[in-house]
């Protein structure tokens, strides 16, 4: 909520967690066509705010996986830059935080912000309510989605914002969009695009007690690999 005219580089991350039993992907990447997104970003802050998309499915393949190899998908938050390739995961079970889906997508209480197509491209919306519906698993509140991965709704950024606690050999990691960069949590600085600052501060207290932070948009975790 400060330094509006300061440049900040952000990376929009996917997290792939896997072991011998299952594979779990958090976020599916941006749509390749960002025309609508960038039209809105330019209105908001000019050319400095435009998004650039990389082929997330190709990135997944470089890691040795195809969409058909992914057992589970989850999202934080539900936005075009996390859900943009969801329709390619036709065999995956898809976890969605119910209250966030309702308030951000299905029946938002306040519809004056943006065209819904900005949050969820129409082809993805059609996939969720069509072919993909049989694979959707809605969850409510804090939930262990699979052994070793827990979803903790935190709000702050969007109604569908979630922190995922992921158990690894060296401890628990927490991936969330409630913290854009590590300094948000470390210095208790609410993110610049916050729907509820108090939710941000509450989330930061929870995260520090749970484990090591993986901020969803921090370039410092680009290409991070954890055994």
C-alpha positions as MATLAB code, in Angstrom:
seq = 'XXXXXXXXXXXXXXXXXXXXXXXXXXXXXXXXXXXXXXXXXXXXXXXXXXXXXXXXXXXXXXXXXXXXXXXXXXXXXXXXXXXXXXXXXXXXXXXXXXXXXXXXXXXXXXXXXXXXXXXXXXXXXXXXXXXXXXXXXXXXXXXXXXXXXXXXXXXXXXXXXXXXXXXXXXXXXXXXXXXXXXXXXXXXXXXXXXXXXXXXXXXXXXXXXXXXXXXXXXXXXXXXXXX';
ca = [
       0.000    0.000    0.000;
       2.928    2.336   -0.684;
       5.514    3.213   -3.352;
       2.916    3.215   -6.120;
       5.369    4.677   -8.645;
       8.116    2.193   -7.821;
       8.691   -0.647  -10.265;
       8.306   -4.155   -8.865;
       8.927   -7.266  -10.928;
       6.510  -10.103  -10.229;
       6.526  -13.734  -11.337;
       3.273  -15.695  -11.334;
       4.143  -19.144  -10.053;
       2.817  -22.652  -10.314;
       3.812  -25.164   -7.644;
       4.151  -28.832   -8.530;
       4.277  -31.204   -5.551;
       4.721  -34.915   -6.160;
       5.873  -38.177   -4.667;
       5.630  -41.838   -5.675;
       1.882  -41.864   -5.044;
       0.455  -38.662   -6.497;
       1.099  -35.380   -8.296;
      -0.487  -32.096   -7.187;
      -0.370  -28.830   -9.134;
      -1.242  -25.458   -7.633;
      -2.261  -23.060  -10.436;
      -2.232  -23.858  -14.143;
      -0.703  -20.673  -15.565;
      -1.891  -17.734  -17.610;
      -3.916  -17.895  -20.807;
      -1.719  -17.409  -23.839;
      -3.964  -14.558  -25.007;
      -3.769  -11.728  -22.471;
      -5.532   -9.072  -24.543;
      -8.368   -8.456  -22.073;
      -6.102   -8.611  -19.025;
      -3.647   -6.104  -20.472;
      -6.381   -3.725  -21.598;
      -7.489   -3.505  -17.980;
      -3.955   -3.294  -16.610;
      -3.138   -0.375  -18.898;
      -6.221    1.452  -17.636;
      -5.051    0.820  -14.095;
      -1.366    1.765  -14.320;
      -0.230    2.110  -17.936;
       2.195   -0.026  -19.920;
       4.326   -0.743  -16.865;
       1.573   -3.030  -15.558;
       1.109   -5.348  -18.548;
       1.384   -9.105  -18.143;
       3.555  -11.365  -20.300;
       2.580  -14.988  -20.622;
       4.823  -18.027  -20.844;
       3.517  -21.402  -21.970;
       2.865  -23.075  -18.627;
       2.071  -26.437  -20.214;
       5.452  -26.430  -21.929;
       7.093  -25.543  -18.611;
       5.308  -28.507  -17.036;
       6.577  -30.789  -19.800;
      10.146  -29.631  -19.141;
       9.631  -30.809  -15.568;
       8.679  -34.238  -16.929;
       4.884  -34.004  -16.685;
       1.940  -33.576  -19.031;
      -1.528  -32.408  -17.943;
      -2.681  -36.041  -18.036;
      -0.014  -36.915  -15.441;
      -1.423  -34.512  -12.840;
      -3.721  -36.188  -10.318;
      -4.903  -33.023   -8.552;
      -5.135  -29.307   -9.298;
      -5.818  -26.461   -6.856;
      -5.888  -22.682   -7.247;
      -4.923  -19.513   -5.419;
      -6.737  -17.313   -6.206;
      -9.301  -17.995   -8.954;
      -8.072  -15.527  -11.568;
      -7.159  -15.710  -15.242;
      -3.450  -15.944  -14.394;
      -3.946  -19.075  -12.259;
      -6.787  -20.800  -14.078;
      -5.866  -19.901  -17.662;
      -4.971  -23.443  -18.801;
      -7.312  -25.434  -16.563;
      -9.241  -26.904  -19.491;
      -6.167  -28.919  -20.481;
      -6.243  -30.890  -17.222;
      -9.105  -33.142  -18.231;
      -8.111  -36.110  -16.065;
      -7.256  -34.188  -12.889;
      -9.423  -33.802   -9.822;
      -9.812  -30.039   -9.302;
     -10.062  -28.574   -5.795;
     -11.858  -25.213   -5.515;
     -12.557  -23.249   -2.331;
     -16.351  -23.015   -2.447;
     -16.902  -19.630   -0.781;
     -14.185  -18.030   -2.904;
     -15.683  -19.452   -6.086;
     -19.112  -18.118   -5.187;
     -17.941  -14.639   -4.212;
     -15.357  -14.156   -6.975;
     -16.994  -15.998   -9.870;
     -20.442  -17.544   -9.494;
     -22.370  -14.848   -7.628;
     -20.152  -11.928   -6.620;
     -21.816   -9.606   -4.131;
     -20.249   -6.581   -5.802;
     -20.194   -6.835   -9.590;
     -19.006   -3.332  -10.413;
     -15.267   -4.027  -10.546;
     -14.584   -5.828  -13.831;
     -15.993   -8.039  -16.520;
     -16.040  -11.607  -15.141;
     -14.189  -12.764  -18.263;
     -11.152  -10.980  -16.836;
     -11.151  -13.250  -13.785;
     -11.972  -16.445  -15.646;
     -11.767  -16.680  -19.456;
     -15.011  -17.829  -21.018;
     -13.530  -21.082  -22.348;
     -12.410  -21.977  -18.807;
     -15.797  -21.042  -17.335;
     -17.482  -23.271  -19.920;
     -15.061  -26.110  -19.129;
     -15.745  -25.936  -15.377;
     -19.535  -26.046  -15.851;
     -19.299  -28.533  -18.714;
     -16.766  -31.294  -19.301;
     -14.773  -30.537  -16.166;
     -17.708  -30.487  -13.721;
     -17.411  -34.194  -12.868;
     -13.869  -33.580  -11.617;
     -14.568  -30.516   -9.453;
     -14.254  -30.989   -5.682;
     -15.473  -28.008   -3.675;
     -14.098  -27.661   -0.154;
     -15.119  -25.461    2.759;
     -12.725  -23.843    5.207;
      -9.376  -25.271    6.251;
      -9.085  -28.730    4.690;
      -6.462  -31.425    4.148;
      -6.906  -31.957    0.416;
      -4.558  -34.938    0.172;
      -2.114  -36.345    2.726;
       0.588  -33.718    3.223;
      -1.198  -30.769    1.562;
      -3.582  -28.544    3.516;
      -5.654  -25.626    2.174;
      -6.143  -22.628    4.465;
      -8.455  -19.903    3.096;
      -6.911  -16.530    3.939;
      -8.636  -13.882    1.805;
      -6.585  -10.674    1.758;
      -6.054  -10.466   -2.004;
      -9.271  -12.058   -3.279;
     -12.185  -13.985   -1.780;
     -10.690  -17.123   -3.357;
      -7.175  -16.582   -1.968;
      -5.802  -19.630   -0.170;
      -2.572  -20.595    1.584;
      -1.396  -24.132    0.852;
       0.701  -25.854    3.517;
       2.873  -28.469    1.812;
       4.860  -31.019    3.797;
       8.362  -31.731    2.507;
      11.284  -33.715    3.931;
      12.838  -30.619    5.483;
       9.647  -29.102    6.871;
       6.432  -27.402    5.813;
       6.234  -24.781    3.066;
       3.373  -22.319    2.614;
       2.423  -21.080   -0.863;
      -0.018  -18.178   -1.028;
      -0.999  -15.110   -3.044;
      -1.774  -13.224    0.184;
       1.936  -12.373    0.191;
       3.336  -11.119   -3.111;
       6.917  -11.067   -1.834;
       8.697  -12.257    1.298;
       8.891   -8.763    2.761;
       5.092   -8.613    3.030;
       5.193  -11.227    5.766;
       8.592  -10.360    7.202;
       7.775   -6.662    7.656;
       3.977   -6.979    7.997;
       3.358   -4.930    4.858;
      -0.094   -5.682    3.401;
      -0.046   -6.267   -0.341;
      -0.761   -3.287   -2.571;
      -3.904   -4.818   -4.033;
      -5.700   -5.969   -0.904;
      -9.432   -6.427   -0.476;
      -8.990   -6.649    3.293;
      -5.822   -5.438    5.042;
      -6.772   -7.100    8.339;
      -7.036  -10.450    6.560;
      -3.530   -9.893    5.198;
      -2.040   -9.277    8.633;
      -3.914  -12.237   10.102;
      -2.663  -14.450    7.262;
       0.936  -13.376    7.863;
       0.729  -14.380   11.526;
      -0.658  -17.790   10.565;
       1.938  -18.373    7.853;
       4.889  -17.721   10.149;
       3.580  -20.322   12.589;
       3.023  -22.958    9.910;
       6.240  -23.040    7.925;
       8.524  -21.518    5.327;
       6.965  -18.970    2.999;
       6.681  -19.356   -0.771;
       5.227  -15.979   -1.901;
       3.154  -16.557   -5.025;
       4.637  -13.684   -7.059;
       8.173  -13.356   -5.697;
      10.891  -13.734   -8.376;
      13.171  -14.941   -5.591;
      11.529  -18.383   -5.843;
      11.764  -18.677   -9.644;
      12.820  -22.239  -10.573;
      12.969  -23.287   -6.915;
      13.308  -27.042   -6.388;
      12.729  -28.617   -2.974;
      13.311  -32.293   -2.254;
];
